[in-house]
Amino acid sequence: MGVSGVRKIIEFDPTGSACQIAGIVTDFDSDAHFNLREKKSYERFTQFGLAAAFQAAEEAELQELEDDSGEIGVIMGTGVGGITSYAKAYDALFAGPEERPIDAYTIPRIMNSAVSSAIAISLGLRGPNFTLNTACSSGGNAVGQAMQWIREGRTRAVICGGTEAPVTYGLLRAWDALGVLSRKHNGTPETACRPFDKNRSGFVLAEGAAVLVLESLESAQKRNVPVLGEIAGFGSNCDATSLTNPDENGVADAIRLALDDAELNPEDIGYINAHGTGTRLNDPLECRAIHQIFGGRAATLPVSSNKSVFGHSMGASSALEALATLLAVQNDCAPPTLNCDYQDPECAIDTVSHNSRKVTIDAALSNSFAFGGSNAVLAFRKWKP
């Protein structure tokens, strides 16, 4: 059974916002990962990304490599990067009767590319190094691009994923002004994000990071390291319609591109990890796109939203969902959609409501759709030696 990570915000006073809840990482101890100078240099989103990269590199046994010879790359996604340091610099100049000195570490902290660079520096990786920003699909596009680098022979392995720490008063108010945050559940935060439910009222802002190590099969077998699954396909496109409203046909086309790239048919898919924001507009539109591709089977195909558990961590959300999809395939277990108590008739799918479900999953999709119409869909397949 899923347990919600959404709670009341206590890190700052949120009372000026109609939404006063968020998905907060509560057990992160920066002292366990970084020295004093590093903590001064790294914004919270960079710290998250680095800590996750260390975990991924350790599990992939990359630390055993003495020299990567430029064959291991890094590509990370983030939506807003070092937003906290921007705010502090602004306050130093304008939030008072006179200017105050700006922190000398401001520039390295605000750089979106700080996270991918810090990963490469910390692990000694001299391959291609990029930070990608396509709003909420950033992490998914980063994973997809990493796969393409390996296919093209540019790298034999890539550390990739997404990281975000956007839960600040300024961003909370900005998203609230747009009218897309859940405002009705401040007293019961765990019930706030309700994808596919007819009483859904918006998404919940969140933070977090997820990092994967992608590696060519030849390299992994040569190193004799465990293979958790196969990333089989990637579909990326742009709706070219609206900065804020997704387009059903563009979303369906991204799904189709991922299936074609993976050489999978719709009937091969056993689970879909949905974008599933819990907004009035997005959920039924995504369901219609799924019906476009899967036809009559769409009503019985397990589809769930991790955002009901984590909240929406913007650029990191698609990386977290990619990791969840990989684990679903590996363990033949579809994660749940929380809070879908009264399913919207317009969302005619199997939402895996309330509890995870054991189900055979040989292949699965992870959907991510972002502002600006930037779509990313990843296809994962069970590894069968």
N, C-alpha and C positions, 0 to 999 in steps of 0.2 A: 504493500500500500504506500502511495506517495505521501510525503510530509512536506508541507509548504515551507518555503524559506522566506516568505513575506512577513514583515512585522512593522510595528510603529517606529517611525524615525526618531531616534534619540540623539543622534550625532550633532544635530543642529535643531533650532526651533522652527518647525514647519507650519506654525499656526497661520501664517499668511496665505497658505496654499489650501485649496479645497481638497486636494489629495495629500495625505500626511503619512503615507506608508511606502515601503520600498523593499526590494529584495537585497538585503545587506549581508556581506560576508562578515560574520561575527567572530570567527575563530582564527583569523589570520594574524600571525605574530611576526611582524617585520624583523624583530630582533633575532629571530631564529634563522633568518636568511641573509641579512645584510648588516654590514658594519655601519658606523655612524656616517662616514663620508658617502657611502652608497645610499643610505636613507635620505641624505640631503640632496643627492643627485637624481634619485628616481622618484617620480610621481607615483601615486598609488596604482594607476593602470599599468605602469612599467613593472612595479613590484609584483603585481599579480601575474603578468605575462612571464616574467623571469622565473618565479617560483614554479609555475606550471611547466615551463620549459625544462627546468632542472629535473622535475619528476619524470617527464616524458623521456628525457635523455637517459636517465638512470634505468628506466624500465627497458628502453631499447638498447641498453648497454653501449651507448655511444662513447662513454668515458673510457672505454678500452682502446679507442682509436688513438694512436700516437700522432698521426698526421693526416688530416683530411685532404690535403693537396688541392683545396678549393673545390672538392667534389660534394660538399654538404652545404646546402643553402638554408636561408631563413626567410620566410615570408609570413608576416603577421597582419591581421586586420584590426582596425579600431575606428570608431566613429568620431569621437571628440577628443581623444588623447588627454593632454594635461590641462583639463579645464579648471582644476582647482588653482593651479599656479597662475593662470590668466587672471582669475578673479582676485587673487592676492596682489598681483602687480597693479591691477586697476585700482583697487582699494588704496594702495600705497600712494598713488598719484592723486586720486579724486575723492576719496571718502574721508575727508577731514579738512580742517581749516588751512592746512598747508601740506605740501608734498613730503612724503617720507621715503627713505631709501628703499629701492627695490632689491629683493633677495638676489644675490649674485648667481644662484643656481637656477634662476627663472628660465632662461633659454633652454638649457638641456632638459629641464623638466617638462616644458610645454611641447617639445618636438614630438609629433606623432611617431616619427621614426626612431625615437629613443628606445622603444621596446625591442625592435628587431636588432638594432645595433648592440644593445646591451646583452642580448642573448648571444650574438656572434662573438662579442668581446669576451664574455664570461666563459664560453665553451671553446674559444679558439677556432671558430668556423670561418673560412675565408672564401666560401662560395658566394653566389649571388645573394643580395640582401635587400629586401623591400618591405615597406609597410604600405598596406593597401586600405583605401577608404572608399567604400561604396555604401555608407550608412549601415543599415541593419543586416545587409548581406556581406559585410566586409570579411568576417571570419570564414564563411562558406566559399567566397571567391578566393580567399587566400589558400584554402585547402585544395580547391580545384586547380588553381594556377600551379601549386606545388606538384600536383600529379602530372600536369602537362610538362613541367620542367624535366621530370624524371622520364616521361615518355620520349621527350625530344633528345634525351641523352645529355642534357646540360648538367645534371646532377645525378648522383646515385642515391642521395637521401636529402630530405628537407624537413626542417622543423617548422611547423606551420600551425596556425590557429587564430584566435582572437582574444582580445582583452579590453576591458572597459571599466571605468570607475566614475560613472556620470551622476551619482546621487549627491548632488549639491543643491543648495537652496535656489540658486539661479536657474539651473536646468529644470528643477522640479516646477518652478513657477512658469518657465517657458513652455514646457510640455502641457502643463495645466491650462495655460492660456489657449493652446491649440484645441483644447476640448477632448483629448483622446485618453486622458488618465481616468482610472476608476476613482470615483469620488464618494461612493455610497457605503464603503466598508471600512472606514477608519477605525471603527470599534472592533471589527473582526477581520484583521488583515489577511489571515489565511484563506478567507473566502472571497477575496477581492477579484482575482483574475479568473474569469469564467468563460473560457473559449467554448464556442458552439452552443452555449446556454442562451435561451431566449431572454434571460434577464441580465445578460452581460452588459457592462457599462464602460469598458475601456481596459487598457493595459496598466501594468504596474512597473515603474522604473526599477532597474536592478543593476547590480555590478557583478563582475566575475571574470574568469578566464578559462580557456581550455586550449590545450596544445597537443598536437599529434606529431609523431615521427612517421613520415612516409618514406619508403625505401624500395628500390627496385628488388624484384624477386631474386635476381642473381646475387645482389649484394647481401640480402638477408640470409639466403641459403649458404653463401660463402662464410658468413659470420656465425651461422648456426644459432640464430636468435629466434625466439617465438614470433609467429605471425598471428596477429589477432583477427585479421580480416583483410579483404581486398577492397580498395576503392576502385570501382569499375568504370564510372562514368561521371561526366560533369557537363551540365548545361548552364550557360550564362548568356543573358540577353538584356535588352532594355525595352520596356514598354513603349517608350517615346511618346507618352500620352500626358502625364501629369507629374508634377513634383511631389505631390502628396497622396494621390489616389491611385491604387493599383489597377491594372487592366486585366480582365479575365483571360483574354486571348494571349497576352504576353506571358502571363503566368503559365497557361497551358503549354505554350510553345517551349518555355524553359524546361518543363517536365519532359516534354517530348524529346528535346535535345539531349537531356541526360540519359534517357532510355536508349536513344539511338547510339550515343557515344559508348555506352556500356554493352551494346548489342543485346539488350534485354527487351522482351516483349512485356506489355502491361500485365499479362497473366503470370509473369515470373515474380512480380512484386508481392511480398507477403506482409508488408507494413509500410506506412508513410508517417514520418515525423513532420507534422505540419508547421507552417509558420505560425498559425493559430494565436493571434495576438489578443483575442477577446474584445475586439472593437466591432461596432455595429456593421461597418462596411467590409472589413477584411474577411471575416470568417465565412459568410455565405459565398463571397466571390471565390475564395480558395476552393470551397466545396464544389462550386460549379465547374471550376477548372479541372478538378479531379474527375468529375463526371464526364467532361469532354474526353479525357484520355482513357478512362477505365470503363466507361459505359455502364451497363447494368451491374457490373461487379463492384462499382464504387460504393454502393450502399452497404456492402458486407466486408469491405476491405478495412482492416484495423488502421485507424488514423488517430494520433493523439498529439497533444500540445504540451511540450515541456514548460512553456511559459506559465502554465497554470501552477507549476511547482516553483520555478526559479524567479518568475517575473521576466521582464524584457530588458536584457543587458545590452541592447543596441548592437554595436559592432561585434561584441563577443557572443551574442545569442546564437548566431548561426554556427559558430565553432562548438559551443556547448551542445547544441542539438546534433551536430555531426558526430560528436563523441557518443552521445546517447544512442544514436542510430546504429553506430558500430557495435555498441554493447548489446543492443536489442538483437542484432543479427547473430552475434557470437553466442548469446545465451538463449536464443529462441524465446524471447520475452518482450512483449510490447509494453512500454511504460504507460502509466495512466494519464488521463486528463482529469484533473481535480475540478470540483465545483460545477461539473456539468450535470446539474440536478434535473433540469427541465429542458431537454434538447430542443433547439430551434428547428422547426419543420423545414426551414430553408437550408439547414445544414444536414442533408440526408446522407450521413456517413456513419460508420461504426466508430464512436469516439473513445472506446476503451475507458469508459467513465469510472472514476473513483479508485479502481484497483488495477494493478498490472495484470497481464494475462500471458500465460504460457501458450505459445502458438509457433508453428514451424515457420521460420523466416529464412529463406535461402538468399533473398535479396530485398533491399529496402531503399527508400528514397528519403532524403532530408531536404525540405523546402525552405527557402529563405527569400523574402521579397521586401525590397527596401524603398524608402523615399527616393524619388528620382527615377523610379521604374527599373532599378537595377536588381535583377533576379539571379539567384544562384540555386541550382538543384544538384545535389550529390547523390550518386548511386553507389551503394555498398553491397558486397556479395560475400557470403560465407566462404571462408578459406577451406578448400578441400585439397590437401596435398596429393 
